[in-house]
Amino acid sequence: MFMFHERNPDVACNGREPISREPHMRTTWMSLAVVPLLLCFACSPESELPEEDLVSSQSSALVVSGGSLLSARYQHTATLLGNGKVLVAGGGTPSGSYTTTELYDPATATSVAGPSMLTARRAHTATLLQDGTVLVVGGINSSVLASAERYDPVTNTWSAAAPLPRISYGHSATLLTDGRVLVVGGVSYVTSTYVYTPSTNTWAATGSLNAGMMGQAAVRLADGRVLVAGGGNSTTSSSNHAEIWSPSTGAWTTVASMNTGRNGHTLQLLASGLALVTGYATAAELYDPAANTWTNTGATAVQHFTAPSVTRPDGTILMAGGSYNTMQVELFSPTTNTWSTVGTLAQSRVEHPTVALANGRVLFLGGTTYNAQGNMQALASIEVFDASATCTPTTCAAQGKTCGTISNGCGGTLTCGTCGTGQACSANNVCVAASCTHNVCTSGTSLNKDCNSCTFSVCNRDPYCCTTSWDSICVSEANSWCVITQPGCVVSQ
């Protein structure tokens, strides 16, 4: 699931001050430059790091390396095939989209090149059909796409499928009990929905949503109906609106709203018939189709934004990462309705497809992070949640790290301390001298948070300014929040 946001300095958590922002919520979709998108951010205080070097959490359940993709990529799809391989398709880097695909073998932790798709695309959907083929729909490259294609693992080939009747990304695609695929919502918050029939390679319009949506979560319920919830609409990018589609009538019915508006979230069907929504907020919710109610259930330890959850064969649900400063792996137990932290990613990642394997392991493939220069970059690395692994924890000193939080290599974390005055913790978790490359009154590259008191103030409230770019919004914030004496700046306090 993807998030669709732009920054807006006028939106506030307390009615007075702009909110804290997850930097990826703007960067990812700024690079697309396709349509104006709305803002969605979470308000959360900055946390202080302990100064001592110690393990803050540890578990016998571990996250281990799963090798690497052949190409770094994000906004790609990963589909578990009937033969046990994982089809990784499309995606790209912030500078472009791929036609390339890969076939990843979890047994050997290796990836080989697959056949190229007919069209380069990212932010598309991929659905495993009942005949074992994979349907890919929509997405973007230099424009928004309507095209669709199918991958056949038997012949290892792609073939064109009938195009979706409209261009789309940010839609959901749900496999129905009869083998058809329901495509809902998408760019421009459309209300039109369509059903694809694989046997005839045709699309047919079905009932219209009562409210348009984009980036929503979707799940097929036990009775065959489809529940969609959240995402963005014309007034907010984190809606709590929910609707259910009936395959017998083709009609949509508005149902009870979630307790919390969400985006970048996922829905999972439990064995009980309830549906669990998780992500964006720490509180998860259970939807009861019979009672038409949402009930808050166990909360995660941290906020997971664009972190897809997956259901493991034992019915537990796992999710990890989803923010550039969130690396926890958390597990939901349907028997107790509680979450537990079961490990830590070695690499922070966002928009990483997550795949549950038949043996209980879970793959986290690629995604995005920030490099040492504060620029977003795509990842090739793969990590694996493996409850049966064994491991010897490392230390900060052994890795040459002097600040920040890192993985201990065994499902826990190490806090390596804080830097002194005039120093900053680099992306490599090493203390370096802090310096400002330009003044705060001028737009330009991102500034170091610790290079002066103004950058410290601005970046505590708006991390984007010190991770991605010191843009015109950051300049405005500096004028509002700092006592400015530099030429060209207005003293506002």
matplotlib code that plots the C-alpha trace (Angstrom):
import matplotlib.pyplot as plt

x = [0.0, 1.2, 0.8, -0.1, 1.0, 2.2, 3.5, 1.3, 2.7, -0.7, -1.9, -1.4, -1.8, -2.6, -4.2, -1.1, 2.0, 2.8, 3.0, 6.0, 6.3, 7.5, 9.9, 9.0, 5.4, 6.4, 9.5, 8.1, 5.2, 6.9, 9.1, 6.1, 4.8, 1.6, -1.3, -1.7, -1.9, -3.0, -1.2, -1.2, 1.1, 1.4, 2.0, 4.5, 7.2, 10.9, 12.4, 15.8, 18.4, 20.0, 23.7, 24.7, 25.5, 23.0, 20.5, 17.1, 15.1, 15.9, 14.0, 14.6, 12.7, 15.3, 15.6, 18.4, 19.8, 18.0, 20.5, 19.8, 17.8, 19.6, 18.4, 17.6, 13.9, 10.8, 7.1, 7.5, 5.4, 6.4, 4.2, 4.6, 4.2, 2.9, 6.5, 7.8, 9.6, 8.8, 8.1, 9.5, 8.1, 8.7, 9.2, 12.3, 14.3, 13.3, 14.6, 12.6, 10.6, 11.6, 10.3, 12.6, 11.5, 13.3, 12.6, 13.8, 14.3, 13.8, 15.5, 18.8, 18.4, 19.3, 17.6, 17.8, 16.5, 13.0, 11.5, 10.8, 7.3, 5.8, 5.5, 7.7, 5.7, 5.7, 2.9, 0.9, -0.9, -0.1, -2.7, -2.0, -4.9, -6.4, -4.6, -1.2, -0.6, -0.1, -2.2, -0.4, -2.6, -2.0, 0.8, 2.9, 6.1, 6.2, 2.4, -0.4, -1.2, -4.3, -2.4, -2.4, -0.4, -0.1, 2.9, 2.8, 5.3, 5.0, 6.3, 8.1, 6.6, 4.5, 1.5, -0.7, -4.1, -7.1, -6.4, -8.3, -11.0, -9.3, -5.8, -4.9, -2.5, -3.2, -6.1, -6.7, -7.0, -8.8, -9.1, -12.7, -13.9, -14.9, -11.4, -12.3, -10.4, -12.1, -10.2, -11.3, -10.5, -7.2, -5.8, -8.2, -10.3, -12.6, -15.8, -15.9, -14.9, -14.3, -14.2, -11.7, -12.6, -9.4, -11.1, -12.4, -9.7, -12.4, -13.2, -16.8, -18.0, -19.6, -21.3, -19.8, -18.3, -20.4, -17.2, -14.1, -10.8, -7.2, -4.6, -7.2, -6.8, -9.0, -9.7, -12.1, -14.3, -15.3, -18.6, -17.0, -17.8, -15.0, -14.3, -12.4, -11.4, -9.3, -6.9, -7.3, -10.3, -10.9, -10.8, -8.2, -5.4, -6.2, -9.9, -11.8, -14.5, -15.4, -17.6, -18.5, -19.1, -21.4, -20.6, -24.2, -25.5, -22.4, -23.5, -21.5, -22.8, -21.3, -20.5, -19.3, -16.3, -12.9, -12.1, -9.0, -8.3, -5.5, -3.3, -0.4, -2.3, -3.4, -6.4, -6.1, -8.9, -8.7, -9.9, -12.7, -14.1, -13.1, -10.9, -7.8, -6.7, -3.2, -0.7, -0.5, -1.7, -0.4, -3.9, -5.1, -8.8, -11.0, -14.0, -17.0, -19.0, -22.0, -22.2, -20.9, -18.5, -14.8, -13.1, -9.7, -7.4, -3.8, -1.5, 1.8, 4.9, 5.6, 3.8, 4.2, 3.3, 4.0, 4.6, 2.4, 1.2, 1.0, -0.7, 1.6, 0.4, -0.3, -2.7, -0.4, 0.2, 3.6, 4.7, 8.0, 9.5, 7.5, 9.3, 12.9, 13.3, 11.2, 12.8, 10.8, 9.3, 6.0, 3.7, -0.1, -1.6, -5.3, -5.8, -4.8, -5.3, -1.9, 1.2, 4.8, 8.1, 9.9, 12.9, 14.5, 15.4, 19.0, 18.0, 15.3, 13.0, 9.7, 7.4, 8.9, 6.7, 6.3, 5.7, 4.8, 6.2, 4.6, 7.3, 6.4, 9.3, 8.5, 10.4, 11.0, 12.2, 13.8, 12.0, 13.5, 15.8, 17.9, 21.6, 24.3, 23.7, 20.0, 18.7, 16.1, 17.5, 16.0, 17.2, 18.3, 18.7, 16.3, 15.7, 13.9, 12.0, 13.0, 11.9, 14.2, 17.4, 20.3, 22.6, 25.4, 24.7, 27.2, 28.2, 28.4, 32.2, 32.5, 30.6, 32.5, 29.3, 29.3, 25.7, 22.1, 20.3, 21.3, 20.5, 22.4, 22.1, 19.9, 16.4, 17.3, 18.7, 21.8, 21.8, 25.2, 25.0, 24.6, 27.0, 28.5, 28.0, 28.8, 28.6, 25.9, 25.0, 25.5, 23.4, 26.2, 25.7, 29.1, 29.5, 30.8, 31.3, 28.1, 28.2, 25.6, 26.2, 24.0, 22.0, 18.5, 17.0, 17.9, 16.4, 18.8, 20.1, 19.1, 20.8, 22.4, 20.1, 22.9, 24.7, 22.9, 20.1, 17.6, 18.1, 17.8, 14.4, 13.1, 14.2, 12.8, 9.4, 9.9, 12.6, 12.2, 14.3, 17.3, 16.8, 15.8, 15.7, 15.7, 12.9, 10.7, 8.6, 11.7, 12.7, 9.2, 9.4, 12.8, 11.2, 8.4, 10.3, 13.8, 15.1, 16.7, 19.4, 20.7, 20.1, 16.9, 15.1, 12.2, 12.5, 9.2, 9.8]
y = [0.0, 3.5, 6.9, 10.0, 13.2, 16.7, 18.9, 21.8, 24.2, 25.4, 22.0, 21.7, 19.2, 21.7, 24.4, 26.7, 25.0, 22.8, 19.2, 16.8, 15.1, 11.8, 12.9, 10.0, 11.1, 13.9, 12.7, 9.5, 11.1, 14.4, 12.4, 11.3, 14.8, 13.4, 14.9, 17.3, 15.2, 15.8, 15.8, 13.1, 13.2, 11.9, 14.0, 12.4, 13.8, 13.3, 10.7, 11.1, 8.3, 6.8, 7.5, 4.0, 1.2, -1.5, -3.9, -2.2, -5.2, -8.7, -11.8, -15.4, -14.4, -12.9, -10.9, -12.2, -11.3, -12.8, -11.7, -9.1, -8.2, -7.7, -4.1, -1.7, -0.8, 0.6, 0.8, -2.7, -5.7, -9.1, -12.1, -15.6, -18.1, -21.7, -23.0, -21.2, -18.5, -14.8, -12.7, -9.2, -6.9, -3.3, -0.5, 1.6, 4.4, 8.0, 8.8, 6.2, 3.1, -0.5, -3.1, -5.6, -8.4, -10.9, -14.4, -14.7, -18.1, -18.0, -21.5, -20.2, -16.5, -15.7, -13.8, -14.3, -12.1, -12.8, -11.7, -8.0, -6.7, -5.1, -1.8, 0.0, 0.6, 1.3, 1.8, -0.9, -3.9, -7.6, -10.3, -14.1, -15.6, -19.1, -20.5, -19.5, -16.6, -13.1, -10.1, -6.7, -3.6, 0.1, 2.1, 4.9, 5.7, 9.0, 9.0, 7.2, 3.8, 1.8, -1.1, -4.6, -7.7, -11.3, -13.4, -17.2, -19.0, -22.2, -20.5, -17.7, -15.1, -11.9, -11.3, -8.3, -8.3, -6.1, -2.6, -1.3, 1.0, 4.0, 5.1, 4.3, 4.0, 3.9, 1.5, -1.9, -5.2, -8.1, -11.7, -12.8, -16.3, -17.0, -16.1, -12.6, -9.5, -6.4, -3.1, -0.2, 3.5, 5.1, 8.4, 11.4, 9.6, 7.9, 6.1, 3.7, 0.1, -2.8, -6.6, -8.5, -12.0, -14.0, -16.6, -14.0, -11.4, -8.7, -5.9, -5.0, -2.0, -2.8, -0.6, 2.8, 3.7, 6.1, 8.1, 8.2, 6.9, 6.4, 4.4, 2.5, -1.0, -3.9, -7.4, -10.2, -11.2, -14.8, -14.5, -13.3, -9.6, -7.0, -4.4, -1.3, 1.4, 4.5, 6.1, 9.6, 11.4, 15.0, 16.4, 14.4, 11.9, 9.8, 9.0, 6.7, 5.9, 2.3, 0.5, -3.1, -4.5, -7.4, -9.8, -10.9, -7.4, -5.5, -2.7, -0.8, -0.1, 2.5, 0.8, 2.0, 4.3, 3.3, 4.9, 6.4, 7.8, 5.9, 5.7, 3.3, 0.7, -2.9, -5.1, -8.8, -11.4, -13.4, -17.0, -15.6, -13.7, -10.3, -8.0, -6.4, -3.0, -1.9, 0.8, 4.6, 4.7, 2.6, 1.4, -1.5, -2.1, -5.1, -4.9, -7.2, -7.6, -9.1, -6.2, -3.6, -2.2, -1.2, -1.9, -0.8, -3.7, -4.1, -1.2, -1.5, -0.1, 2.3, 3.9, 1.9, 4.0, 2.3, -1.1, -3.9, -6.4, -10.1, -13.1, -16.1, -19.7, -19.9, -16.9, -14.4, -11.1, -9.5, -6.0, -4.1, -0.7, 1.7, 4.8, 6.1, 5.9, 2.8, -0.6, -2.7, -6.0, -6.5, -9.6, -9.7, -12.7, -13.2, -15.3, -12.5, -9.5, -8.2, -7.1, -8.0, -6.7, -9.8, -8.3, -5.3, -4.6, -4.0, -1.4, 1.2, 0.8, 2.2, 0.9, -2.6, -5.5, -8.1, -11.7, -14.5, -17.9, -21.3, -22.1, -19.1, -16.9, -13.4, -11.5, -7.7, -6.9, -3.6, -0.3, 3.1, 4.7, 7.8, 7.9, 9.8, 12.9, 12.9, 11.8, 9.1, 6.0, 2.6, -0.5, -3.9, -5.7, -8.4, -9.2, -12.2, -12.7, -16.2, -17.4, -20.5, -18.6, -18.4, -15.4, -13.8, -10.1, -7.6, -4.3, -0.6, -0.7, -3.8, -2.0, 1.3, 3.2, 6.1, 7.4, 6.7, 3.4, 0.3, -3.4, -5.8, -8.3, -10.6, -9.1, -6.4, -2.9, -1.1, 2.6, 3.9, 7.3, 10.9, 13.3, 16.3, 20.0, 21.0, 17.4, 15.5, 11.9, 10.9, 8.5, 5.9, 6.4, 8.2, 11.6, 14.2, 17.9, 19.8, 22.6, 24.6, 24.6, 27.7, 30.1, 29.3, 32.2, 30.6, 27.5, 24.8, 21.4, 19.9, 21.4, 19.6, 19.8, 20.7, 23.3, 26.1, 26.8, 27.7, 24.4, 22.5, 24.2, 23.8, 20.2, 19.1, 20.1, 19.4, 16.7, 17.1, 20.2, 18.3, 15.0, 16.0, 19.7, 23.1, 24.4, 27.5, 26.0, 25.5, 29.1, 30.2, 28.1, 29.6, 33.1, 32.0, 30.0, 31.6, 35.0, 35.8, 38.5, 37.4, 39.9, 39.1, 37.4, 38.9, 38.8, 37.3, 36.7]
z = [0.0, -0.8, 0.7, -1.2, 0.3, 0.0, 2.8, 4.0, 6.5, 7.5, 8.8, 12.6, 15.3, 18.0, 15.9, 16.3, 15.1, 12.1, 12.9, 13.0, 9.6, 8.4, 5.6, 3.2, 3.1, 0.7, -1.0, -2.5, -4.3, -5.1, -7.5, -9.5, -10.3, -11.7, -9.7, -6.8, -3.6, -0.1, 3.2, 5.8, 8.8, 12.3, 15.4, 17.6, 19.9, 19.2, 21.5, 23.3, 22.8, 25.9, 26.2, 27.2, 24.8, 25.7, 24.2, 24.5, 23.1, 22.2, 21.3, 20.1, 17.0, 14.6, 11.4, 9.2, 5.8, 2.8, 0.2, -2.3, -5.4, -8.6, -8.8, -6.0, -6.4, -4.6, -5.5, -6.9, -6.2, -4.8, -5.4, -4.0, -6.8, -6.6, -7.2, -4.0, -5.9, -5.5, -8.6, -8.1, -10.8, -11.8, -9.4, -9.9, -8.3, -7.7, -11.2, -13.2, -13.6, -14.5, -17.0, -15.3, -13.1, -10.8, -9.5, -5.9, -4.4, -0.6, -0.3, -1.6, -0.9, -4.5, -7.3, -11.0, -13.8, -15.0, -18.3, -18.7, -18.5, -21.6, -19.9, -17.3, -14.2, -10.5, -7.9, -9.7, -8.2, -8.7, -8.1, -8.0, -10.0, -9.4, -12.4, -11.0, -13.3, -12.0, -13.1, -13.1, -13.4, -13.8, -12.1, -13.4, -15.4, -17.1, -17.0, -15.3, -16.9, -17.8, -19.3, -17.7, -18.3, -17.1, -16.1, -16.7, -14.4, -16.6, -19.7, -17.9, -20.1, -20.0, -22.2, -22.7, -20.8, -21.6, -20.2, -17.2, -18.6, -16.9, -15.9, -12.3, -9.5, -5.8, -6.4, -4.7, -6.5, -4.6, -5.8, -5.5, -4.5, -8.1, -9.5, -10.8, -9.6, -8.2, -8.8, -6.6, -6.3, -7.4, -8.6, -8.6, -6.0, -8.5, -7.5, -10.5, -9.8, -12.2, -12.2, -14.4, -15.6, -16.4, -18.5, -21.0, -20.4, -20.0, -17.7, -16.6, -14.6, -11.3, -8.7, -7.9, -4.5, -2.4, -1.8, -4.0, -2.5, -3.2, -1.3, 0.7, 2.2, 0.9, 2.1, 1.0, 3.9, 4.8, 3.0, -0.3, 0.1, -0.1, 2.6, 1.7, 4.2, 4.6, 2.2, 0.7, -0.7, -1.9, 1.6, 3.5, 2.8, 5.9, 5.8, 8.2, 5.6, 4.9, 2.4, 1.5, -2.0, -2.6, -5.5, -5.7, -6.4, -7.5, -5.1, -2.5, 1.0, 3.3, 6.7, 10.1, 9.9, 11.4, 14.7, 13.1, 9.7, 7.9, 4.9, 4.2, 6.2, 5.4, 6.2, 7.1, 7.5, 10.8, 11.2, 13.4, 10.4, 11.8, 9.8, 11.4, 10.1, 11.2, 10.2, 10.2, 13.9, 16.8, 17.6, 15.5, 14.9, 14.4, 12.1, 12.9, 9.7, 11.6, 14.1, 11.7, 14.4, 14.6, 18.0, 18.9, 19.8, 20.9, 19.9, 18.3, 20.1, 17.3, 14.3, 11.1, 8.0, 4.6, 6.1, 4.6, 7.2, 6.2, 7.7, 8.5, 8.2, 12.0, 11.8, 13.4, 11.6, 11.1, 10.1, 10.2, 9.4, 7.4, 8.5, 8.2, 12.0, 12.7, 12.3, 14.8, 13.7, 15.5, 15.7, 16.4, 18.1, 17.2, 20.4, 22.7, 20.5, 21.5, 19.7, 20.6, 19.3, 17.9, 16.2, 14.5, 10.9, 10.2, 7.5, 7.8, 4.9, 3.5, 0.7, 1.0, -0.3, 2.4, 1.7, 4.1, 3.2, 3.9, 6.5, 8.6, 7.5, 6.2, 3.5, 3.4, -0.1, -1.2, -0.6, 0.1, 2.7, 3.0, 2.2, 4.0, 2.0, 3.1, -0.3, -0.8, -2.4, -3.4, -1.7, -3.1, 0.3, 1.5, 5.2, 6.6, 9.8, 10.9, 14.3, 14.1, 13.5, 15.9, 16.3, 18.4, 19.1, 18.0, 19.7, 18.7, 19.1, 16.9, 14.1, 14.7, 15.5, 18.0, 18.0, 17.2, 17.2, 15.2, 15.0, 17.2, 14.4, 16.5, 16.6, 19.1, 19.0, 20.3, 21.3, 20.6, 22.4, 21.5, 19.9, 21.7, 21.1, 17.5, 16.3, 14.5, 14.1, 10.4, 8.5, 9.1, 12.9, 13.4, 15.1, 12.6, 12.8, 12.2, 9.6, 7.7, 3.9, 3.4, 5.6, 6.8, 4.8, 1.5, -0.1, -1.0, 0.1, 3.4, 6.4, 9.4, 12.3, 14.7, 12.7, 14.5, 16.9, 14.1, 12.2, 15.5, 16.1, 12.6, 12.1, 15.4, 14.1, 10.4, 9.8, 6.0, 6.1, 7.5, 5.6, 2.1, 1.2, 2.9, 0.7, 0.7, 3.5, 5.7, 5.0, 6.1, 9.2, 10.1, 9.8, 12.1, 14.7, 14.9, 16.0, 12.6, 12.2, 8.8, 5.9, 3.9, 6.8, 8.7, 12.5, 13.7, 17.4]

ax = plt.figure().add_subplot(projection="3d")
ax.plot(x, y, z, "-o")
ax.set_aspect("equal")
plt.show()
